[in-house]
Amino acid sequence: MTKLGQWLCGLALLGSAWVALALAPPGLRLPAPYRQALLPLPVYLLVAFGCYSLATVGYRLATFNDCEEAAAELQEHISAAREDLRRRGLRF
């Protein structure tokens, strides 16, 4: 199962549990404070997911490694390509 499938299954499970509790079936009566906290729960989870995503991206940017060997190799490829184009008559 792909990661997207896992996330969709998890969201479907949480969503169905939320709908079952929010619709309040006849045999289940939630106290008012629980019901008031339950109704905006998807919004809270969306905000929490956004905060987690922002923190993850920020952390990965802060700890991004420089690839000096790859940069030097790329500069060599660029120099070789320019020499090849000069030999073929292209001027910069």
C-alpha positions in Angstrom: 0.0 0.0 0.0 1.4 3.4 -0.9 1.8 6.2 1.6 -1.1 8.1 0.0 -3.3 5.0 0.5 -2.3 4.8 4.2 -3.1 8.5 4.7 -6.4 8.1 3.0 -7.4 5.1 5.0 -6.4 6.8 8.2 -8.4 9.9 7.3 -11.4 7.8 6.3 -11.3 6.0 9.6 -11.0 9.2 11.6 -13.6 11.0 9.5 -16.1 8.2 9.9 -15.6 8.1 13.7 -16.0 11.9 13.8 -19.2 11.7 11.8 -20.6 8.9 13.9 -20.0 10.9 17.1 -21.1 14.2 15.6 -24.4 12.8 14.4 -25.1 11.5 17.9 -26.9 8.2 17.3 -30.0 7.6 19.6 -28.2 5.3 22.0 -25.2 7.6 22.5 -25.6 11.0 24.2 -22.4 13.0 24.6 -22.2 15.7 27.4 -22.4 19.3 26.1 -18.7 20.1 26.7 -17.6 17.0 24.7 -19.9 17.9 21.9 -18.7 21.5 21.8 -15.1 20.2 21.5 -16.0 17.5 19.0 -17.6 19.7 16.4 -14.6 22.0 15.5 -12.1 19.0 15.8 -11.4 18.7 12.1 -10.4 22.4 12.0 -8.1 21.9 14.9 -6.5 18.9 13.3 -6.0 20.8 10.0 -4.3 23.6 11.9 -2.1 21.2 13.8 -1.1 19.4 10.6 -0.2 22.8 9.0 2.0 23.7 12.0 3.7 20.3 11.9 4.3 20.6 8.1 5.7 24.1 8.6 8.0 23.0 11.4 9.2 20.0 9.3 10.0 22.1 6.3 11.8 24.7 8.5 13.8 22.0 10.2 14.8 20.3 6.9 15.8 23.7 5.5 17.9 24.5 8.5 19.7 21.2 8.4 20.2 21.1 4.6 23.6 19.7 3.7 25.9 21.3 1.2 27.1 19.0 -1.5 30.5 20.5 -2.4 31.6 17.5 -4.5 28.4 17.6 -6.6 28.8 21.4 -7.0 32.4 20.9 -8.2 31.3 18.2 -10.6 28.5 20.4 -12.0 31.0 23.2 -12.6 33.2 20.8 -14.5 30.3 19.7 -16.6 29.4 23.3 -17.3 33.0 24.1 -18.4 33.1 21.1 -20.6 29.8 22.0 -22.2 31.0 25.6 -22.9 34.3 24.3 -24.4 32.2 21.9 -26.6 30.0 24.8 -27.8 33.0 27.0 -28.4 34.5 24.3 -30.6 31.3 24.1 -32.6 31.4 27.9 -33.2 28.9 29.2 -30.6 30.1 32.4 -28.9 28.9 33.6 -25.5 
